[in-house]
Amino acid sequence: MKNFELTDFTFDVNKLRDALEKVEARAEQQSPLGFADGGAVCLTQIPGDPNSTTGGNVIGLYWTRPDSTYKEVKREEPINESNYSEFVKEFEDTYFKEVYETLLTKYKLGRVRLIWKKPRTTISWHRDPERRLHIPIVTNPGCIAIIDKEARHLEADGKVWITNNTKYHTALNGGEEVRVHFIATVLD
């Protein structure tokens, strides 16, 4: 399996950025690691359960090797991704709803989130239970994703990528501007 797979989908990056502005005006970003790391906003939820977009549900289950022992440690609790089938009503009038419905024609998706990565920050070396779909909305040349020691910069050009997050990976923003991606859990 490839670590970075370009799909056949391309979306209008200007419409994505307009939708991002609407979301930023309406929602507070959440991050269990604190705002120094960035934040996330869930675009899908468990039907009728707005609490499914908060707390540990924002991050979800992952594994990491936090120290020199290299022993793998589980973080957070498993999330039933297939339950995240309702688009959050507050954002239904944004382009993100159209993007979501288009992607559903080919992929079974779990949680869909917008994730911000602040300048000069990185995420821990970890692995997730599933692959992820990425649409870069705002980026800079210092934004690099690394999966199993393979590094790649994903342009904010409307293209859609599938990343193999079941392997150990990280993402860094070494630039001076925020990075924002539309990220969805891929279940098939």
N, C-alpha and C positions, 0 to 999 in steps of 0.2 A: 504494500500500500504506500502510495506517495504521501509525504508529509505535508506538501502544499499542492492542492489540486485546483486548477482554474476551472470554473464551471462555464456553461454556455450563457449564463445570465449576465446582463449589464443593465444598470439602472441609471437614471439621470442624477448625477452628483449634485447639481444645483438644487433640484427638488429635495434631495436627501438633506442638504444643508438648511433649506427652508424649514423642513419638518423638524430638524434638530433644534432650530431656534424656537419653534413652537413648544417643543417638549421642555426645553430649558426654561422657558417663561412660566410653565405650568407645574413643574415637578421639582422636588428637591432630590438631589443625588444621594444615594446611600452607599456606605461602605463599612463593613465590619472592621476594616483596618484603619478607619479614620480618613478624613478628607485629605490628609497629606499624601495618600496613595492615589486618590482619584475617587471615582464613584460610579454608580450604575443606576439605571432606571429600567425597570421591567416593563416591557410592552405587552407581555402576555401574562395571564394568571390562571389559576384553577377557577373554573366557572363559579361565579358568585362568591369568591373568597378573596377580597382585596388584601388580606393579611398574607397571602401566598407570595406577595411581591416585596416582603420586608425581611429584615433580620438575616438568618442563615440561608434563607431561600434565595437571596441575591447571589451568594457565592456558590453554594452547593458542595457536594462531596468532592474531595480530591485527596491525593496522596503526595507526600513530600519526604525528602531525606534532609532533615534540618541540621544535622551536625556531622562531625567527623567519623561517626560510627557507620554512616551510610545506611543505617536501619530505616526502612520505610515506615512512615507514620500516617495513619488516617486522620484527616481533618474534616470537620463538619459531618453532617448526617446525610444519608442517601436521600435523593429527591426523586419522586416519580415524575420524570420529565413529561411523560405522555399525558399527564393530567393538565398541563399548561396549554389548554386549547382555546381559551377565550382571550381575544384581544382586549386590552384595557380600554374601557369606554372613553376615558378622558383623551385618548390619542387616536380615536377612530377617524377623525377628520384630517389626519396627517397622511402624507405620502407613505409613511411606514406601514400603514394598513394595506395599501395596494402592493407594496413590496412583499409583505408577509403572505398575502393571498396568492401572489404570483409564485412565490417559492414553494407554497403548499401544493402546487400542481405537479411538482417533481419530488419533493422531499417531505418526509414525516418529521416535523419539528417539535421540540420541547420548548423550554424557556427561550424567550427572545428578549434581549436586553440591549440597551445602549451602554457602552462602557467607556469611561473617560480615563485616560492615563496622563497624569500631570507631567510637565517637563522634568527632565533629569530624575526619573524614577523607573523602577523595574518591578516585576512581580517575582515571587519565589519560584524556584526550580521545582516543578510539580507535574503530576499527570492527572487527567480527568477520566471519568468512566466512558465518555463518548467523544466523537469528533465534533468540531465546531464549524459553523459557517460564518465567514467574516465579510463584511462590506465596509471598507475604510471610508469614512466620511470626511474626517479632517486628519491630516498627518503631516509629517515633515521628514526630511532625509535621515534624521537620527532615530527614527522609529524602526526597530528591527524585531522580528519574531524569530525565535530559535527553537527548532524542534529536533531533538536527538542530534544536536550539534550541526544541523543544517540551518543556515541563517538566510532570511529573506526580508526585504522591504516590500510592503504591500502598498501600492499607490492608491490615492483617493481618486479613482477614475471611473467609479460606478461598477467595476467588475466585482464578481462574487467568488470567493475562495472557500474551499473546504480544507480545514487543517486537521491533522491527525493528533489531536490532543490526548489520545490514549498513551502516547509516548511522553517521556519527560520533556518539558518545554518551559520557556520563559518569554516575556516580551519586555522590551525596554523602550523608553522614550528618552533618548539622549539629546533631543533638541530643546528649543526654547519656547515651543508652543505646545499646547495640549494636543493629544491624539484622541480621536473618538471613532469607535467602530460600532456598527450594528452587528451583534453576535447572536447566533441561534444554535441551540443544541440540535444535532442531527441524529435522528433515531433509527434511520434505515441505512 
